[in-house]
Amino acid sequence: MRGVAIGDGRRPAGQPLKGAQERAGPPPGVWMGRGLAGLGLAAGSVVGERELELVFGELRHPDADRIERELLAGGATPAAARLATVLGQPVEEIEKRDLVPLLGLEFVFRPQASLVVLWALGDAHTRRVIERAVATVLEWLEDEVAEVRWSSGRRRARPPGLVAASFRHWDNRDGFPLLHHHLLILNRAQRADGVWYAIDTCPLYQHAVASGTLYTLAMTTELCEELGLATVPREVTPGLRPVMEIAGVPAELIEWKSTRRERIEDALETITDGYVKKHGRLPDERARHNVGWWAAQDTRPDKKTPHPLEQLLVWWRASAILNLGQQMIAGLLERCRTAAAVIRAGVRPLVDTALAALDVYTVRNAFARRHVLAEARRHLLETLRGRAYPPGVDDYIANQALARHTAGSPCPRKGAAPRHRTRSPTPPTSRGLPAGSSPGPAVGRPVRRPATSGGPRSPASPCRTRSAPPAPRPLRRGTEPRPRPRRPRTPATLTTTTKTGGRPIRRTPSTTPAGTLPSPPPGGPPPSRPTRMRRCPRCTSRAGRLIPRRGRPPRSASPPSPN
């Protein structure tokens, strides 16, 4: 928090936050979110030092000092006055249980390298356009993802809005241009009745990738539409999906600003060799992410002294001209517009939703809706090349991909979003393919069907499912079906104990005369115990159905003991 507020720098002890921000150069943070109305704040207002300390440091009202003074003057006790300014559960109660309170969440959004180059070497209008995409992401999180929870997480509701603070930084630790936004979301939100509760942080963390793709899509589309630009794919890492960069930005300029990438790649090669020697294989997707994180941490320099933006803009332009020449820097935006005119002339401003759904569903085998939504946004960025798209088309593509090409998991985890699997390969319809092409084999894996009640369990479902009833046998000509004889009902099974050892036995009609009940043992029958049932811990579709413990028949109810 201390470094984010002043541009990832260090503030001397005792220096006010406002003075440190003016000396460092980065702009002060601003308040964002629809939940500011409950705190008496306005969207776009500057984040003060005392407000930041109260809200994100103590989970209290930003004007807690004034409220507490008024309550004390009215005769309230100090404890009651302080409690009146707390948002939700006090931090002191959480710390008494030896728990670390979660005060907030941080999202970091960064544009593509070519957009950072245009922001650093472009004019003021270009910089303003690039800096407006964070509000779109926060609005989507408020409408679709955020939830407040209470009653130990058993009850949830959609809050009217979130409380967030946005801080904009513009360089990396080497001093080269790297525009990025730090979005701090408070771990408190109001319910509809005005009471403050903690937010459910798991969905927010799970939708980090989907929010990042929305930031990239919204920012790139707005910049291309307003400045007349277009995007082209650029391969960053061999074997992975390309990154959509602005057409016309030379690769030399992108490499000029990427100063840390060379050091990270050298460290990544060394760490990867150690991983292969230890495990005997190349790292998979998850391990590759962890290896890259360690390489970035090992090559991370110490924090720098922040500088004003005006000084950095002059230094960046001089460095680019010195390394790449004046001819490459001059007229950069015009060359990008010329390259974009050729690309935009060959791109139709239409979205084939059937083809988009087919393209999205082939990316993963098992996924949740947030993964499909992220792939739908990547598809729009790759196919439209920066052209505007109708609002909500990304959600429509995700819904079509889930409805046409996936099958829901038979037993999702309790409290989690439903997961999906790709259906068995089926050829797509011809309307989902370009003109003149024939539908080929679709990519996908067949679904594992749940096992029947008599067979082994399916790895995808911990429950046994009932097999379908057998089909009726065909009747011979001239015969009629015989009525099936009805078996007499078996009397209730009773449980008694023997005189030796007290071992329970089951008395059935074979051991009890017909029409009579066994006499109770001396001292009365044993106290009854309810049938031991268990519920599937992961099943939600069969909620309310009880399954008896396997291998032990349920005991029948017996009259209560007179003792």
C-alpha positions as MATLAB code, in Angstrom:
seq = 'MRGVAIGDGRRPAGQPLKGAQERAGPPPGVWMGRGLAGLGLAAGSVVGERELELVFGELRHPDADRIERELLAGGATPAAARLATVLGQPVEEIEKRDLVPLLGLEFVFRPQASLVVLWALGDAHTRRVIERAVATVLEWLEDEVAEVRWSSGRRRARPPGLVAASFRHWDNRDGFPLLHHHLLILNRAQRADGVWYAIDTCPLYQHAVASGTLYTLAMTTELCEELGLATVPREVTPGLRPVMEIAGVPAELIEWKSTRRERIEDALETITDGYVKKHGRLPDERARHNVGWWAAQDTRPDKKTPHPLEQLLVWWRASAILNLGQQMIAGLLERCRTAAAVIRAGVRPLVDTALAALDVYTVRNAFARRHVLAEARRHLLETLRGRAYPPGVDDYIANQALARHTAGSPCPRKGAAPRHRTRSPTPPTSRGLPAGSSPGPAVGRPVRRPATSGGPRSPASPCRTRSAPPAPRPLRRGTEPRPRPRRPRTPATLTTTTKTGGRPIRRTPSTTPAGTLPSPPPGGPPPSRPTRMRRCPRCTSRAGRLIPRRGRPPRSASPPSPN';
ca = [
       0.000    0.000    0.000;
       2.806    2.435    0.854;
       4.563    1.873   -2.468;
       1.441    1.816   -4.618;
       0.306    5.230   -3.378;
       3.506    6.960   -4.583;
       4.354    5.074   -7.785;
       6.146    1.981   -6.425;
       8.676    4.171   -4.691;
       9.712    4.770   -1.084;
       8.410    7.576    1.119;
      10.591    8.943    3.912;
       9.224    8.501    7.405;
       7.114   11.429    8.551;
       6.601   12.902    5.080;
       2.918   13.531    4.160;
       1.467   11.481    1.314;
       0.501   14.535   -0.714;
       4.000   15.984   -0.567;
       5.535   12.624   -1.521;
       3.199   12.312   -4.516;
       4.007   15.813   -5.727;
       7.717   15.109   -5.428;
       7.539   11.695   -7.052;
       5.337   12.693   -9.979;
       2.663    9.956  -10.254;
      -0.879   11.303   -9.929;
      -2.750   10.672   -6.686;
      -5.275    7.863   -6.520;
      -8.939    8.434   -7.266;
     -12.041    6.821   -5.772;
     -14.121    4.577   -8.038;
     -17.199    2.362   -7.756;
     -20.919    2.663   -7.139;
     -20.478    1.816   -3.462;
     -18.982    5.251   -2.704;
     -22.461    6.672   -2.063;
     -22.662    4.714    1.199;
     -19.475    6.424    2.415;
     -20.292    9.939    1.311;
     -17.541    9.979   -1.337;
     -17.738   11.028   -4.979;
     -16.347    9.058   -7.915;
     -13.194   10.691   -9.267;
     -12.295   12.481   -6.036;
      -8.700   12.300   -4.814;
      -7.810    9.643   -2.237;
      -6.524   11.399    0.882;
      -3.956    9.987    3.268;
      -6.312    9.805    6.247;
      -9.116    8.338    4.124;
      -6.761    5.676    2.797;
      -5.636    4.823    6.319;
      -9.174    4.533    7.690;
     -10.791    2.670    4.781;
      -8.049    0.271    3.667;
      -6.132    0.153    6.953;
      -8.856   -0.134    9.606;
     -12.054   -0.926    7.616;
     -13.754    2.185    8.964;
     -15.699    5.091    7.528;
     -13.469    7.635    5.710;
     -14.989   10.395    7.895;
     -14.715    8.363   11.090;
     -12.928   11.086   13.055;
     -15.794   13.562   12.689;
     -18.480   10.931   13.365;
     -16.670    9.760   16.487;
     -16.324   13.298   17.836;
     -20.036   13.984   17.357;
     -21.041   10.763   19.099;
     -18.731   11.457   22.036;
     -20.188   14.943   22.374;
     -23.666   13.385   22.449;
     -22.789   11.209   25.450;
     -21.781    7.926   23.753;
     -19.006    5.803   25.196;
     -15.685    5.645   23.342;
     -16.216    1.981   22.463;
     -19.708    2.623   21.091;
     -18.526    5.685   19.153;
     -15.729    3.710   17.525;
     -17.992    0.765   16.759;
     -20.403    3.085   14.944;
     -17.687    3.937   12.389;
     -16.692    0.326   11.643;
     -17.670   -1.204    8.296;
     -18.872   -4.719    9.046;
     -16.960   -6.891   11.503;
     -14.237   -4.994   13.415;
     -10.626   -5.833   12.686;
      -9.952   -6.366   16.396;
     -12.442   -9.243   16.581;
     -10.780  -10.967   13.639;
      -7.321  -10.616   15.188;
      -8.554  -12.043   18.518;
      -9.185  -15.357   16.714;
      -5.532  -15.414   15.538;
      -6.612  -14.625   11.975;
      -5.144  -12.124    9.545;
      -7.910   -9.769    8.332;
      -8.242   -9.390    4.583;
      -8.584   -5.657    4.005;
      -8.824   -5.559    0.224;
      -7.922   -7.041   -3.139;
      -5.555   -5.676   -5.781;
      -6.008   -5.971   -9.530;
      -3.193   -4.841  -11.851;
      -4.101   -4.055  -15.476;
      -1.449   -3.518  -18.139;
      -1.946   -2.863  -21.862;
      -0.005   -4.474  -24.695;
       3.556   -3.379  -25.417;
       2.662   -1.510  -28.611;
       0.022    0.542  -26.786;
       2.581    1.431  -24.120;
       4.907    2.667  -26.880;
       2.164    4.849  -28.363;
       1.325    6.153  -24.902;
       4.965    7.041  -24.141;
       5.828    8.575  -27.519;
       2.387    9.886  -28.527;
       0.514   13.078  -27.748;
      -1.715   13.934  -24.772;
      -4.911   12.859  -26.568;
      -3.527    9.362  -27.172;
      -2.585    9.037  -23.502;
      -6.074   10.045  -22.344;
      -7.748    7.436  -24.556;
      -5.526    4.618  -23.273;
      -6.189    5.468  -19.614;
     -10.001    5.067  -19.641;
     -10.549    1.301  -19.629;
     -10.385    0.596  -15.872;
     -13.885    1.973  -15.259;
     -15.337   -0.556  -17.729;
     -13.759   -3.476  -15.890;
     -14.924   -2.278  -12.464;
     -18.482   -1.828  -13.717;
     -18.493   -5.400  -15.069;
     -17.200   -6.763  -11.744;
     -19.986   -4.939   -9.895;
     -22.717   -6.201  -12.214;
     -21.659   -9.807  -12.799;
     -19.135  -11.048  -10.223;
     -19.183   -9.302   -6.835;
     -21.204  -10.787   -3.959;
     -21.447  -10.076   -0.239;
     -21.662  -12.988    2.182;
     -22.937  -13.406    5.735;
     -24.019  -16.217    8.080;
     -20.567  -17.815    7.728;
     -20.851  -17.712    3.950;
     -24.139  -19.599    3.780;
     -26.058  -16.588    2.447;
     -25.003  -14.274   -0.362;
     -26.407  -11.338   -2.284;
     -25.386   -8.975   -5.063;
     -24.254   -5.624   -3.625;
     -25.326   -2.291   -5.150;
     -21.682   -1.457   -5.811;
     -18.038   -1.735   -4.758;
     -15.597    0.708   -3.177;
     -12.280    0.949   -5.021;
      -9.255    3.211   -5.376;
      -7.292    3.415   -8.642;
      -3.599    4.356   -8.865;
      -1.918    4.886  -12.241;
       1.801    4.136  -12.689;
       3.786    4.673  -15.861;
       7.268    3.123  -15.647;
       9.023   -0.063  -14.574;
      11.866   -0.449  -12.098;
      14.424    0.423  -14.781;
      12.725    3.702  -15.592;
      11.372    2.649  -19.024;
       7.711    3.118  -20.007;
       5.312    0.563  -18.531;
       1.804    1.923  -18.071;
      -0.266   -0.052  -15.564;
      -3.147    0.541  -13.161;
      -3.449   -0.693   -9.581;
      -7.112   -1.177   -8.661;
      -7.608   -1.685   -4.908;
     -11.052   -3.106   -4.044;
     -12.232   -2.833   -0.449;
     -13.240   -6.098    1.221;
     -16.509   -4.569    2.380;
     -19.713   -3.806    0.505;
     -23.226   -2.795    1.437;
     -26.201   -5.074    1.214;
     -29.474   -3.726   -0.146;
     -30.593   -2.842    3.389;
     -27.462   -0.724    3.976;
     -25.574   -3.132    6.280;
     -21.870   -3.650    5.502;
     -20.552   -7.186    5.016;
     -17.433   -8.815    3.642;
     -17.395   -9.640   -0.048;
     -16.843  -13.134   -1.407;
     -13.276  -12.889   -2.668;
     -13.133  -16.284   -4.424;
     -15.207  -15.243   -7.496;
     -13.169  -12.061   -7.839;
      -9.910  -14.009   -7.857;
     -11.359  -16.580  -10.250;
     -12.431  -13.881  -12.726;
      -9.027  -12.177  -12.794;
      -8.243  -13.509  -16.289;
     -11.694  -12.632  -17.629;
     -11.376   -9.095  -16.247;
      -7.911   -8.772  -17.808;
      -9.199   -9.782  -21.240;
     -12.069   -7.300  -20.860;
      -9.578   -4.534  -20.044;
      -7.488   -5.375  -23.112;
     -10.517   -5.650  -25.393;
     -12.181   -2.440  -24.186;
      -9.006   -0.371  -24.277;
      -7.830   -1.646  -27.680;
     -11.258   -1.222  -29.263;
     -11.713    2.307  -27.966;
      -8.225    3.351  -29.067;
      -8.570    1.837  -32.544;
     -12.010    3.337  -33.133;
     -11.077    6.831  -31.954;
      -7.646    7.034  -33.624;
      -8.323    4.862  -36.691;
      -5.918    2.042  -35.802;
      -5.976   -1.757  -36.157;
      -4.300   -4.770  -34.569;
      -2.093   -7.584  -35.870;
      -0.968  -10.794  -34.101;
       2.579  -10.936  -32.729;
       4.201  -14.103  -31.401;
       5.799  -13.425  -28.041;
       6.441  -16.949  -26.750;
       6.784  -19.814  -29.274;
       3.971  -22.328  -28.892;
       1.587  -19.972  -27.084;
      -1.190  -17.801  -28.484;
      -0.074  -14.557  -30.128;
      -0.598  -11.106  -28.653;
      -2.663   -8.602  -30.629;
      -0.503   -5.501  -31.089;
      -1.137   -2.217  -32.882;
      -0.277   -2.473  -36.575;
       2.587   -0.198  -37.653;
       4.560   -0.210  -34.393;
       8.033   -1.610  -35.218;
       9.314   -4.586  -33.258;
      12.473   -2.609  -32.443;
      10.425   -0.116  -30.424;
       8.775   -2.934  -28.482;
      12.151   -4.465  -27.697;
      13.498   -1.033  -26.701;
      10.960   -0.671  -23.899;
      11.185   -4.327  -22.782;
      14.400   -3.997  -20.797;
      13.688   -6.709  -18.237;
      12.588   -9.345  -20.736;
      16.124  -10.285  -21.745;
      17.202  -10.806  -18.140;
      14.039  -12.791  -17.377;
      14.593  -15.060  -20.403;
      18.171  -15.809  -19.329;
      17.039  -16.672  -15.799;
      14.084  -18.648  -17.145;
      16.378  -20.900  -19.157;
      18.465  -21.701  -16.093;
      15.424  -22.408  -13.879;
      13.831  -24.572  -16.600;
      16.984  -26.699  -16.883;
      16.898  -27.303  -13.133;
      13.219  -28.288  -13.348;
      13.949  -30.831  -16.105;
      16.811  -32.377  -14.132;
      14.620  -32.706  -11.042;
      11.375  -33.976  -12.631;
      12.608  -35.527  -15.882;
      10.129  -33.597  -18.060;
       9.357  -30.138  -19.324;
       7.098  -27.973  -17.148;
       3.401  -27.998  -17.952;
       1.183  -24.914  -18.085;
       0.900  -24.486  -14.314;
       4.583  -25.200  -13.685;
       5.585  -22.890  -16.545;
       3.697  -20.061  -14.855;
       5.481  -20.714  -11.546;
       8.861  -20.920  -13.244;
       8.259  -17.609  -14.978;
       7.288  -16.011  -11.669;
      10.528  -17.165  -10.040;
      12.540  -15.862  -12.978;
      10.869  -12.455  -12.642;
      11.532  -12.378   -8.895;
      15.196  -13.345   -9.254;
      15.840  -10.556  -11.779;
      13.748   -7.908  -10.030;
      15.799   -4.816   -9.170;
      15.318   -2.652   -6.105;
      12.742    0.106   -6.007;
      13.729    3.292   -7.761;
      13.204    6.954   -7.040;
      10.048    8.036   -8.908;
      10.188   10.979  -11.311;
       7.532   13.318  -12.762;
       5.860   12.301  -16.007;
       7.026   15.388  -17.909;
      10.630   14.517  -17.174;
      10.125   10.882  -18.125;
       8.463   11.739  -21.456;
      11.467   13.847  -22.505;
      13.898   11.149  -21.409;
      11.975    8.353  -23.195;
      11.863   10.232  -26.511;
      15.558   11.089  -26.326;
      16.448    7.463  -25.529;
      14.355    6.121  -28.427;
      15.876    8.577  -30.896;
      19.392    7.806  -29.683;
      18.925    4.029  -30.020;
      16.634    3.756  -33.071;
      16.950    7.063  -34.935;
      14.760   10.077  -35.556;
      13.139    8.593  -38.670;
      11.510    5.736  -36.764;
      10.089    7.980  -34.041;
       8.796   10.811  -36.215;
       5.382   10.164  -37.755;
       4.798    6.930  -35.787;
       1.056    7.502  -35.373;
       0.566    8.313  -39.067;
       2.318    5.116  -40.136;
       0.073    3.152  -37.789;
      -3.014    4.740  -39.352;
      -1.791    3.914  -42.868;
      -1.245    0.251  -41.952;
      -4.623    0.150  -40.192;
      -6.477    1.460  -43.263;
      -5.411   -1.604  -45.263;
      -6.370   -4.004  -42.462;
      -9.731   -2.414  -41.661;
     -10.711   -2.488  -45.333;
     -10.519   -6.300  -45.309;
     -12.283   -6.874  -41.979;
     -16.071   -7.026  -41.928;
     -17.694   -5.314  -38.931;
     -19.750   -8.456  -38.266;
     -19.346  -11.324  -35.816;
     -20.239  -14.876  -36.839;
     -21.452  -16.098  -33.474;
     -21.702  -19.738  -34.567;
     -18.081  -19.813  -35.729;
     -17.018  -17.872  -32.634;
     -18.713  -20.415  -30.359;
     -17.009  -23.261  -32.234;
     -13.632  -21.554  -31.972;
     -14.039  -20.838  -28.274;
     -15.095  -24.308  -27.169;
     -12.075  -26.049  -28.767;
      -9.595  -24.286  -26.485;
     -10.215  -26.240  -23.262;
     -11.440  -29.683  -22.273;
     -12.856  -28.887  -18.816;
     -13.685  -25.319  -17.910;
     -16.079  -22.948  -16.209;
     -18.022  -20.136  -17.808;
     -15.394  -17.547  -16.889;
     -12.829  -19.389  -19.036;
     -15.203  -19.442  -22.000;
     -15.947  -15.744  -21.527;
     -12.233  -14.903  -21.572;
     -11.751  -16.932  -24.768;
     -14.746  -15.182  -26.354;
     -13.159  -11.802  -25.694;
      -9.862  -12.974  -27.155;
     -11.745  -14.182  -30.212;
     -13.342  -10.752  -30.700;
      -9.961   -9.073  -30.425;
      -8.417  -11.433  -32.982;
     -11.224  -11.364  -35.555;
     -12.400   -7.741  -35.450;
      -8.840   -6.307  -35.352;
      -9.881   -3.329  -33.267;
     -13.333   -2.655  -34.706;
     -16.224   -1.923  -32.365;
     -18.529   -4.772  -31.347;
     -22.138   -4.731  -30.078;
     -22.376   -4.583  -26.275;
     -22.954   -8.002  -24.741;
     -21.788  -10.033  -27.735;
     -19.011  -11.611  -25.649;
     -21.591  -12.992  -23.193;
     -23.722  -14.198  -26.104;
     -20.787  -16.095  -27.659;
     -19.952  -17.692  -24.314;
     -23.571  -18.792  -23.817;
     -23.750  -20.236  -27.342;
     -20.507  -22.160  -26.870;
     -21.748  -23.654  -23.596;
     -25.173  -24.504  -24.992;
     -24.044  -26.087  -28.272;
     -20.706  -27.716  -27.653;
     -20.481  -28.601  -23.966;
     -22.139  -30.799  -21.393;
     -22.497  -29.791  -17.740;
     -20.605  -31.732  -15.118;
     -22.940  -34.311  -13.480;
     -21.772  -33.464   -9.956;
     -20.255  -29.977   -9.497;
     -18.530  -28.979   -6.308;
     -20.874  -27.594   -3.672;
     -21.017  -23.796   -3.768;
     -18.904  -23.539   -6.938;
     -19.816  -22.466  -10.434;
     -20.829  -25.351  -12.699;
     -18.028  -26.773  -14.791;
     -18.442  -28.057  -18.315;
     -16.836  -30.577  -20.632;
     -16.634  -30.633  -24.389;
     -19.127  -32.941  -26.016;
     -18.208  -35.795  -28.308;
     -16.903  -34.602  -31.690;
     -19.776  -33.604  -33.952;
     -19.436  -31.737  -37.236;
     -20.552  -28.103  -36.935;
     -23.301  -26.658  -39.038;
     -22.387  -25.094  -42.338;
     -23.608  -21.667  -41.275;
     -20.816  -21.543  -38.694;
     -18.075  -21.789  -41.351;
     -16.818  -19.392  -44.013;
     -18.422  -19.551  -47.417;
     -17.120  -22.306  -49.673;
     -15.721  -24.461  -46.874;
     -16.976  -27.838  -45.751;
     -17.449  -28.796  -42.108;
     -14.526  -30.852  -40.916;
     -14.093  -32.936  -37.791;
     -14.492  -30.921  -34.650;
     -11.881  -30.995  -31.951;
     -12.914  -32.353  -28.581;
     -12.978  -35.335  -26.296;
     -15.960  -37.547  -25.603;
     -17.706  -37.068  -22.304;
     -17.191  -39.646  -19.576;
     -20.659  -40.909  -18.850;
     -21.467  -41.566  -15.196;
     -21.313  -45.187  -14.175;
     -24.464  -47.190  -13.424;
     -25.403  -48.324   -9.969;
     -23.802  -51.715  -10.429;
     -20.556  -50.663  -12.075;
     -17.538  -48.650  -10.965;
     -17.744  -44.958  -10.289;
     -16.900  -42.376  -12.872;
     -13.891  -40.202  -12.008;
     -15.996  -37.116  -12.739;
     -18.714  -37.959  -10.226;
     -18.407  -39.356   -6.701;
     -22.061  -40.486   -6.726;
     -23.549  -43.606   -8.224;
     -26.351  -43.052  -10.677;
     -29.278  -45.353  -11.317;
     -29.294  -47.260  -14.552;
     -32.164  -46.825  -16.984;
     -34.962  -49.424  -16.773;
     -34.627  -52.232  -19.325;
     -36.696  -52.065  -22.476;
     -39.791  -54.350  -22.521;
     -39.387  -57.647  -24.348;
     -41.296  -58.031  -27.608;
     -44.465  -60.180  -27.314;
     -45.093  -63.156  -29.485;
     -48.017  -63.041  -31.803;
     -51.235  -64.256  -30.207;
     -50.022  -63.980  -26.638;
     -50.873  -61.471  -23.942;
     -48.614  -60.219  -21.194;
     -49.001  -62.095  -17.967;
     -49.766  -60.069  -14.877;
     -46.761  -59.898  -12.632;
     -47.483  -61.532   -9.227;
     -47.280  -59.131   -6.327;
     -45.021  -60.161   -3.509;
     -46.417  -59.912    0.013;
     -44.926  -57.110    2.019;
     -42.397  -58.113    4.620;
     -43.261  -57.042    8.184;
     -41.085  -54.409    9.752;
     -37.658  -55.635   10.734;
     -36.999  -55.340   14.439;
     -33.699  -55.255   16.249;
     -33.250  -57.114   19.534;
     -30.293  -58.139   21.630;
     -29.265  -61.571   22.836;
     -28.498  -62.416   26.449;
     -24.870  -63.184   25.733;
     -22.694  -60.296   24.657;
     -25.532  -57.936   23.762;
     -24.896  -58.487   20.046;
     -27.737  -57.085   17.918;
     -29.561  -59.538   15.627;
     -32.288  -58.960   13.072;
     -35.513  -60.929   13.555;
     -37.273  -61.590   10.279;
     -40.536  -63.460    9.486;
     -38.534  -66.686    9.238;
     -37.698  -66.472   12.977;
     -40.934  -64.794   14.195;
     -44.335  -66.515   14.043;
     -46.761  -64.903   11.633;
     -49.054  -62.360   13.174;
     -47.022  -62.051   16.400;
     -44.323  -59.682   17.491;
     -41.284  -60.754   19.501;
     -41.396  -60.030   23.181;
     -39.027  -57.301   24.298;
     -35.952  -58.346   26.269;
     -35.762  -57.875   30.039;
     -35.251  -54.241   30.958;
     -37.011  -52.924   27.890;
     -35.831  -52.529   24.336;
     -32.583  -50.680   23.673;
     -32.822  -46.981   22.854;
     -33.414  -46.365   19.204;
     -30.769  -44.685   17.107;
     -31.582  -42.764   13.936;
     -30.621  -44.296   10.638;
     -27.088  -43.293    9.688;
     -27.385  -41.521    6.398;
     -24.848  -39.581    4.466;
     -25.200  -36.930    1.823;
     -22.903  -36.618   -1.157;
     -20.529  -33.758   -0.207;
     -20.231  -32.533   -3.802;
     -23.633  -33.195   -5.295;
     -26.028  -30.280   -5.725;
     -28.470  -31.754   -8.215;
     -29.497  -34.464   -5.704;
     -29.795  -32.163   -2.721;
     -32.169  -33.473   -0.095;
     -31.817  -37.154   -1.003;
     -30.221  -39.333    1.655;
     -28.103  -42.352    0.800;
     -27.747  -45.164    3.399;
     -24.281  -46.276    4.354;
     -23.169  -49.020    1.984;
     -22.968  -52.504    3.519;
     -25.177  -51.701    6.532;
     -28.983  -51.869    6.136;
     -31.002  -49.071    7.741;
     -32.446  -49.858   11.112;
     -36.153  -49.536   11.632;
     -37.578  -47.239   14.238;
     -38.357  -48.813   17.585;
     -40.552  -47.484   20.407;
     -38.773  -45.191   22.855;
     -37.373  -46.712   25.979;
     -39.486  -46.279   29.116;
     -36.273  -45.493   31.033;
];
